[in-house]
Amino acid sequence: MILGIQGTRSFDKYQSIFIRGMGRALSLMKDGDKEFIVYAAGTANINSMAHEFVNVSNFKGRGIKAAVKPVPPKWIRENIHDFDMFLYFCSPKEPLSDLCEYADQKIENAEAYRY
């Protein structure tokens, strides 16, 4: 599974929303998939949430290699065809990012979580 994530500075719902989004990504992993790679395009709080999620989840126990790799949004845009899913996290009434809208047009599994 190759996952791209991005979000806003104001998003702070790790326990209730971020984990739900990451769980959705995990549910889409194909049988036999042995990697869960998260390309995190910011902001810093979203990148930190991704690191925390990967660190506390028991991926090794399930034989899955997991990693978080911070990248600029431009890198995800240029490589979007390699992604299985893209998640965007923001607070209510905040607009979607250009990257989120682009991902929504280019890949099947692009989701925005606004809470």
Backbone as ProteinMPNN parsed JSONL, in Angstrom:
{"seq_chain_A": "MILGIQGTRSFDKYQSIFIRGMGRALSLMKDGDKEFIVYAAGTANINSMAHEFVNVSNFKGRGIKAAVKPVPPKWIRENIHDFDMFLYFCSPKEPLSDLCEYADQKIENAEAYRY", "coords_chain_A": {"N_chain_A": [[0.856, -1.178, 0.0], [0.667, 2.088, -0.945], [0.431, 5.18, 0.304], [-0.688, 8.501, 0.262], [-0.694, 11.429, 2.236], [-2.09, 14.476, 3.511], [-2.727, 17.562, 5.184], [-4.287, 20.158, 7.2], [-3.059, 22.818, 9.358], [-4.819, 23.306, 11.439], [-6.159, 20.958, 11.926], [-6.818, 18.545, 14.357], [-7.741, 16.131, 15.282], [-6.772, 13.44, 16.142], [-7.339, 10.949, 17.569], [-10.061, 10.365, 16.963], [-10.598, 10.851, 14.195], [-8.296, 10.846, 12.443], [-7.199, 8.295, 12.917], [-9.342, 6.771, 11.999], [-9.31, 7.337, 9.223], [-6.79, 6.289, 8.542], [-7.243, 3.657, 9.215], [-9.124, 3.007, 7.296], [-7.495, 3.083, 5.04], [-5.815, 0.931, 5.635], [-7.68, -1.115, 5.472], [-8.006, -1.369, 2.777], [-5.774, -2.601, 1.874], [-4.189, -4.999, -0.146], [-4.393, -8.585, -0.166], [-1.477, -10.233, 0.816], [0.078, -7.993, 0.534], [2.926, -6.461, 1.648], [3.937, -4.066, 2.501], [3.461, -0.857, 3.93], [3.506, 2.164, 3.093], [3.745, 5.508, 3.842], [3.495, 8.55, 2.398], [4.003, 11.658, 3.413], [2.781, 14.839, 3.096], [2.684, 17.078, 4.695], [0.779, 19.2, 6.766], [3.128, 19.91, 9.491], [1.91, 18.854, 11.831], [0.238, 16.856, 10.807], [2.111, 15.156, 9.639], [3.405, 14.343, 11.987], [1.313, 12.95, 13.241], [1.066, 10.82, 11.47], [3.562, 9.549, 11.815], [3.291, 8.796, 14.519], [1.099, 7.027, 14.338], [2.178, 4.942, 12.751], [4.258, 4.128, 14.424], [2.955, 3.14, 16.745], [1.329, 1.149, 15.833], [1.058, -2.35, 15.233], [2.753, -3.363, 12.993], [5.043, -4.885, 12.354], [4.551, -7.27, 13.706], [2.659, -8.358, 12.084], [4.043, -8.879, 9.872], [4.506, -6.777, 8.124], [6.125, -4.177, 6.492], [6.442, -0.918, 7.513], [6.478, 2.593, 6.958], [7.047, 6.13, 7.236], [7.391, 8.784, 5.091], [8.376, 11.963, 4.744], [7.492, 14.294, 2.272], [7.523, 16.836, -0.307], [4.466, 18.456, -1.392], [4.446, 18.706, -4.187], [5.952, 16.527, -5.053], [4.294, 14.326, -4.541], [2.214, 14.946, -6.282], [3.524, 14.703, -8.77], [4.004, 11.989, -8.798], [1.612, 10.664, -8.507], [0.325, 8.61, -9.852], [1.432, 6.291, -8.874], [0.288, 5.813, -6.447], [-1.877, 4.182, -4.103], [-3.838, 5.249, -2.558], [-5.097, 8.404, -1.326], [-5.251, 10.615, 1.357], [-6.84, 13.365, 2.918], [-6.846, 15.697, 5.518], [-8.769, 17.95, 7.358], [-10.229, 20.787, 9.07], [-13.723, 21.619, 9.628], [-15.266, 23.582, 7.071], [-12.892, 24.435, 5.942], [-11.081, 24.857, 2.929], [-10.425, 22.374, 0.367], [-7.162, 21.202, -0.468], [-5.119, 22.02, -3.343], [-3.688, 19.788, -4.114], [-5.218, 17.696, -3.058], [-7.581, 17.919, -4.569], [-6.518, 17.414, -7.087], [-5.596, 14.767, -6.738], [-8.04, 13.515, -6.382], [-9.064, 13.552, -8.931], [-7.279, 11.927, -10.28], [-6.8, 9.41, -9.077], [-8.497, 6.476, -7.834], [-9.079, 6.139, -5.086], [-9.294, 8.636, -3.273], [-9.716, 10.57, -0.496], [-11.337, 12.922, 1.624], [-11.249, 14.1, 4.911], [-13.166, 15.913, 6.927], [-13.415, 17.329, 9.862]], "CA_chain_A": [[0.0, 0.0, 0.0], [1.344, 3.382, -0.991], [-0.568, 6.138, 0.75], [-0.31, 9.905, 0.394], [-1.538, 12.178, 3.17], [-1.856, 15.908, 3.668], [-3.756, 18.154, 6.018], [-4.124, 21.556, 7.594], [-2.529, 23.057, 10.704], [-5.876, 23.328, 12.446], [-6.704, 19.623, 12.162], [-6.233, 17.992, 15.584], [-8.584, 15.004, 15.714], [-6.017, 12.195, 15.938], [-8.009, 9.764, 18.094], [-11.361, 10.044, 16.372], [-10.708, 10.956, 12.741], [-7.084, 10.421, 11.75], [-7.11, 6.841, 13.011], [-10.377, 6.226, 11.106], [-8.8, 7.424, 7.858], [-5.691, 5.325, 8.37], [-7.871, 2.339, 9.238], [-9.718, 2.821, 5.964], [-6.394, 2.743, 4.14], [-5.396, -0.443, 5.942], [-8.707, -2.053, 5.004], [-7.879, -1.51, 1.331], [-4.555, -3.327, 1.518], [-4.429, -6.264, -0.835], [-3.799, -9.773, 0.454], [-0.087, -10.423, 0.421], [0.794, -6.716, 0.533], [3.856, -6.492, 2.782], [4.43, -2.721, 2.792], [2.521, 0.235, 4.169], [4.374, 3.332, 2.991], [2.986, 6.754, 3.921], [4.185, 9.753, 1.947], [3.327, 12.726, 4.146], [3.051, 16.133, 2.48], [2.461, 18.169, 5.631], [1.615, 20.065, 7.593], [3.93, 19.207, 10.49], [1.069, 18.09, 12.753], [-0.222, 15.668, 10.083], [3.276, 14.271, 9.555], [3.595, 13.769, 13.325], [0.263, 11.953, 13.452], [1.416, 9.646, 10.662], [4.661, 8.87, 12.521], [2.74, 8.169, 15.72], [0.278, 5.889, 13.925], [3.06, 3.849, 12.316], [5.04, 3.66, 15.567], [2.159, 2.404, 17.735], [0.652, 0.009, 15.201], [1.873, -3.56, 15.245], [2.976, -3.813, 11.624], [6.053, -5.949, 12.347], [3.909, -8.5, 14.147], [1.876, -8.88, 10.965], [4.944, -9.069, 8.744], [4.36, -5.653, 7.2], [7.091, -3.089, 6.632], [5.74, 0.367, 7.503], [7.359, 3.752, 7.031], [6.517, 7.451, 6.893], [8.405, 9.545, 4.371], [7.936, 13.327, 4.442], [7.803, 14.741, 0.913], [6.76, 18.038, -0.669], [3.251, 18.155, -2.154], [4.769, 18.589, -5.609], [6.437, 15.169, -5.318], [3.111, 13.449, -4.627], [1.52, 15.291, -7.535], [4.284, 14.144, -9.893], [4.036, 10.522, -8.705], [0.293, 10.23, -8.044], [-0.062, 7.357, -10.507], [1.978, 5.172, -8.095], [-0.389, 5.754, -5.152], [-3.102, 3.404, -3.962], [-4.833, 6.049, -1.855], [-4.69, 9.708, -0.821], [-6.126, 11.11, 2.424], [-6.673, 14.768, 3.283], [-7.474, 15.963, 6.813], [-8.929, 19.372, 7.643], [-11.35, 21.168, 9.923], [-14.896, 22.03, 8.846], [-15.278, 24.842, 6.329], [-11.62, 24.718, 5.285], [-11.102, 24.356, 1.553], [-9.512, 21.295, 0.026], [-5.931, 21.667, -1.1], [-5.0, 21.737, -4.768], [-3.227, 18.411, -4.23], [-6.364, 16.821, -2.796], [-8.455, 17.967, -5.739], [-5.806, 16.733, -8.169], [-5.629, 13.329, -6.45], [-9.415, 13.062, -6.587], [-9.245, 13.375, -10.375], [-6.309, 11.006, -10.864], [-6.828, 8.06, -8.517], [-9.822, 6.041, -7.396], [-9.262, 6.257, -3.642], [-8.888, 9.91, -2.675], [-10.758, 10.899, 0.47], [-11.127, 14.077, 2.491], [-11.865, 13.989, 6.235], [-13.395, 17.271, 7.447], [-14.033, 17.258, 11.174]], "C_chain_A": [[0.893, 1.229, 0.0], [0.269, 4.436, -0.776], [0.029, 7.538, 0.8], [-1.247, 10.574, 1.381], [-1.116, 13.643, 3.189], [-2.968, 16.439, 4.559], [-3.421, 19.582, 6.376], [-3.59, 21.658, 9.027], [-3.599, 22.949, 11.779], [-6.45, 21.946, 12.754], [-6.013, 19.003, 13.378], [-6.987, 16.772, 16.113], [-7.891, 13.666, 15.457], [-6.832, 10.968, 16.333], [-9.267, 9.403, 17.318], [-11.354, 9.994, 14.845], [-9.466, 10.435, 12.014], [-6.962, 8.9, 11.765], [-8.161, 6.18, 12.11], [-9.897, 6.23, 9.654], [-7.696, 6.419, 7.588], [-6.232, 3.896, 8.393], [-8.524, 2.011, 7.907], [-8.649, 2.431, 4.96], [-5.938, 1.305, 4.373], [-6.406, -1.459, 5.419], [-8.635, -2.277, 3.496], [-6.595, -2.216, 0.904], [-4.922, -4.661, 0.883], [-3.797, -7.412, -0.054], [-2.386, -9.948, -0.08], [0.72, -9.142, 0.349], [1.638, -6.647, 1.79], [4.454, -5.131, 3.116], [3.267, -1.758, 2.983], [3.369, 1.498, 4.233], [3.501, 4.582, 2.922], [3.885, 7.901, 3.471], [3.391, 10.937, 2.486], [3.755, 14.086, 3.607], [2.697, 17.299, 3.39], [0.992, 18.386, 5.912], [2.328, 19.233, 8.669], [3.077, 18.36, 11.437], [0.551, 16.808, 12.088], [0.927, 14.672, 9.957], [3.533, 13.595, 10.898], [2.55, 12.699, 13.631], [0.576, 10.672, 12.684], [2.538, 8.852, 11.328], [4.135, 8.142, 13.747], [1.934, 6.924, 15.356], [1.159, 4.694, 13.542], [3.838, 3.281, 13.503], [4.23, 2.827, 16.546], [1.427, 1.21, 17.142], [1.606, -1.177, 15.131], [2.059, -4.101, 13.825], [3.972, -4.966, 11.576], [5.453, -7.291, 12.731], [3.071, -9.151, 13.058], [2.73, -9.075, 9.718], [4.864, -7.976, 7.696], [5.42, -4.604, 7.509], [6.326, -1.777, 6.511], [6.743, 1.502, 7.657], [6.582, 5.015, 6.68], [7.658, 8.233, 6.258], [7.859, 10.938, 4.061], [8.407, 13.745, 3.041], [7.052, 16.044, 0.651], [5.515, 17.653, -1.476], [3.506, 17.955, -3.653], [5.218, 17.168, -5.959], [5.267, 14.193, -5.432], [2.382, 13.702, -5.939], [2.214, 14.64, -8.737], [4.251, 12.622, -9.926], [2.685, 9.92, -8.343], [-0.136, 8.902, -8.665], [0.457, 6.12, -9.77], [1.22, 4.936, -6.786], [-1.647, 4.893, -5.211], [-4.224, 4.249, -3.359], [-4.224, 7.388, -1.442], [-5.72, 10.166, 0.198], [-5.795, 12.569, 2.723], [-7.473, 15.039, 4.542], [-7.553, 17.463, 7.051], [-10.107, 19.586, 8.583], [-12.532, 21.591, 9.055], [-14.702, 23.411, 8.217], [-13.93, 25.229, 5.727], [-11.666, 24.161, 3.863], [-10.146, 23.174, 1.38], [-8.27, 21.888, -0.616], [-5.966, 21.352, -2.594], [-4.579, 20.283, -4.979], [-4.37, 17.434, -4.019], [-7.298, 16.781, -4.006], [-7.826, 17.263, -6.935], [-5.856, 15.216, -7.975], [-7.02, 12.758, -6.712], [-9.703, 12.81, -8.068], [-8.396, 12.236, -10.936], [-6.346, 9.585, -10.315], [-8.206, 7.757, -7.944], [-10.078, 6.324, -5.92], [-8.62, 7.532, -3.096], [-10.028, 10.357, -1.773], [-10.357, 12.098, 1.304], [-11.91, 13.858, 3.778], [-11.943, 15.384, 6.821], [-14.147, 17.177, 8.758], [-13.369, 18.235, 12.107]], "O_chain_A": [[1.768, 1.377, 0.853], [-0.67, 4.567, -1.561], [1.126, 7.733, 1.323], [-2.452, 10.323, 1.371], [0.035, 13.993, 2.925], [-4.03, 15.826, 4.67], [-2.421, 20.144, 5.928], [-3.663, 20.703, 9.801], [-3.312, 22.544, 12.906], [-7.157, 21.783, 13.748], [-4.785, 18.937, 13.435], [-6.865, 16.434, 17.29], [-8.361, 12.858, 14.655], [-7.002, 10.05, 15.531], [-9.503, 8.225, 17.048], [-12.048, 9.162, 14.261], [-9.587, 9.66, 11.065], [-6.656, 8.289, 10.741], [-7.892, 5.134, 11.519], [-10.058, 5.24, 8.941], [-7.667, 5.777, 6.538], [-5.737, 3.029, 7.673], [-8.479, 0.87, 7.448], [-8.865, 1.553, 4.125], [-5.703, 0.557, 3.425], [-6.026, -2.542, 4.974], [-9.153, -3.274, 2.994], [-6.355, -2.407, -0.288], [-5.843, -5.35, 1.323], [-2.792, -7.23, 0.632], [-2.139, -9.825, -1.28], [1.929, -9.19, 0.126], [1.106, -6.765, 2.894], [5.378, -5.044, 3.924], [2.244, -1.832, 2.302], [3.887, 1.858, 5.29], [2.633, 4.702, 2.058], [4.91, 8.182, 4.094], [2.259, 11.185, 2.072], [4.932, 14.443, 3.652], [2.435, 18.4, 2.905], [0.113, 17.771, 5.307], [2.154, 18.017, 8.747], [3.483, 17.259, 11.808], [0.441, 15.777, 12.752], [0.73, 13.472, 10.149], [3.845, 12.405, 10.943], [2.869, 11.663, 14.213], [0.372, 9.57, 13.194], [2.476, 7.624, 11.399], [4.497, 6.99, 13.988], [2.075, 5.883, 15.998], [0.903, 3.568, 13.968], [4.053, 2.071, 13.574], [4.767, 1.886, 17.131], [0.952, 0.348, 17.881], [2.817, -1.009, 14.986], [1.569, -5.184, 13.504], [3.768, -5.926, 10.833], [5.799, -8.323, 12.158], [2.804, -10.351, 13.104], [2.217, -9.393, 8.645], [5.124, -8.217, 6.517], [5.585, -4.197, 8.658], [5.638, -1.549, 5.517], [7.726, 1.388, 8.388], [5.601, 4.979, 5.937], [8.75, 8.33, 6.819], [6.978, 11.083, 3.213], [9.572, 13.566, 2.683], [6.053, 16.327, 1.313], [5.515, 16.634, -2.166], [2.856, 17.133, -4.298], [4.901, 16.663, -7.035], [5.251, 13.336, -6.316], [1.982, 12.761, -6.623], [1.551, 14.091, -9.617], [4.453, 12.026, -10.984], [2.625, 8.768, -7.912], [-0.892, 8.151, -8.049], [-0.025, 5.014, -10.014], [1.486, 3.956, -6.091], [-2.372, 4.872, -6.206], [-5.404, 4.004, -3.611], [-3.016, 7.503, -1.237], [-6.922, 10.113, -0.061], [-4.629, 12.959, 2.775], [-8.641, 14.66, 4.634], [-6.548, 18.169, 6.963], [-10.881, 18.667, 8.849], [-12.357, 21.888, 7.873], [-14.046, 24.283, 8.787], [-13.835, 26.26, 5.061], [-12.237, 23.095, 3.634], [-9.195, 23.003, 2.142], [-8.326, 22.951, -1.234], [-6.751, 20.518, -3.045], [-5.049, 19.623, -5.905], [-4.472, 16.439, -4.738], [-7.749, 15.709, -4.41], [-8.517, 16.596, -7.705], [-6.121, 14.47, -8.918], [-7.151, 11.64, -7.21], [-10.507, 11.941, -8.405], [-8.752, 11.644, -11.956], [-5.963, 8.647, -11.014], [-8.974, 8.66, -7.615], [-11.186, 6.711, -5.549], [-7.529, 7.495, -2.527], [-11.165, 10.506, -2.222], [-9.188, 12.27, 1.647], [-13.081, 13.481, 3.748], [-10.923, 15.976, 7.173], [-15.36, 16.97, 8.778], [-13.749, 18.329, 13.274]]}, "name": "protein", "num_of_chains": 1, "seq": "MILGIQGTRSFDKYQSIFIRGMGRALSLMKDGDKEFIVYAAGTANINSMAHEFVNVSNFKGRGIKAAVKPVPPKWIRENIHDFDMFLYFCSPKEPLSDLCEYADQKIENAEAYRY"}
